[in-house]
Amino acid sequence: MTLGGIVALILIFIFVGILVSYLLRVISQLVHVSFTLGTIIAGVRAIASQIETVPETVASVNND
């Protein structure tokens, strides 16, 4: 293998390593965003379940 081939392989390995590093950062951020969105959805569902009883209560108060 020539010197040019060895240099090309080294540069390719460096380039692939940099790409892997950036992709791992993106994956990390996406996992964090997914966790945050899951927390928000759980909170919205909790609020929605607490509000569901309001129409039933209002109807019973109006009947009284």
C-alpha positions as CSV (number, residue, x, y, z in Angstrom):
1,M,0.0,0.0,0.0
2,T,1.3,3.4,-0.9
3,L,1.7,6.4,1.4
4,G,-1.2,8.1,-0.3
5,G,-3.5,5.1,0.4
6,I,-2.5,5.0,4.1
7,V,-3.1,8.8,4.4
8,A,-6.5,8.4,2.7
9,L,-7.5,5.6,5.1
10,I,-6.4,7.6,8.1
11,L,-8.4,10.6,6.9
12,I,-11.5,8.4,6.3
13,F,-11.2,6.9,9.8
14,I,-11.0,10.4,11.3
15,F,-13.9,11.6,9.2
16,V,-16.0,8.6,10.2
17,G,-15.1,9.2,13.9
18,I,-16.2,12.8,13.7
19,L,-19.5,11.8,12.1
20,V,-20.1,9.2,14.8
21,S,-19.4,11.8,17.5
22,Y,-21.9,14.2,16.0
23,L,-24.5,11.5,15.5
24,L,-24.2,10.4,19.1
25,R,-24.7,14.0,20.2
26,V,-27.9,14.2,18.0
27,I,-29.1,10.9,19.5
28,S,-28.5,12.2,23.0
29,Q,-30.5,15.4,22.3
30,L,-33.3,13.4,20.7
31,V,-33.5,11.1,23.8
32,H,-33.7,14.2,26.0
33,V,-36.4,15.8,23.8
34,S,-38.4,12.5,23.8
35,F,-38.2,12.3,27.6
36,T,-39.3,15.9,28.0
37,L,-42.2,15.4,25.6
38,G,-43.3,12.3,27.4
39,T,-43.3,14.3,30.7
40,I,-45.4,17.0,29.1
41,I,-47.9,14.5,27.7
42,A,-48.2,12.9,31.1
43,G,-48.9,16.3,32.7
44,V,-51.5,17.2,30.1
45,R,-53.3,13.9,30.6
46,A,-53.3,14.4,34.3
47,I,-54.8,17.9,33.9
48,A,-57.4,16.5,31.4
49,S,-58.4,13.7,33.8
50,Q,-58.8,16.3,36.7
51,I,-61.0,18.5,34.5
52,E,-63.3,15.6,33.3
53,T,-65.3,15.7,36.5
54,V,-66.2,19.4,36.2
55,P,-69.2,18.9,33.8
56,E,-70.7,16.1,36.0
57,T,-70.3,18.3,39.1
58,V,-71.8,21.3,37.4
59,A,-74.8,19.3,36.2
60,S,-75.5,18.0,39.7
61,V,-75.2,21.5,41.2
62,N,-77.6,22.8,38.6
63,N,-80.1,20.1,39.3
64,D,-80.0,21.0,43.0
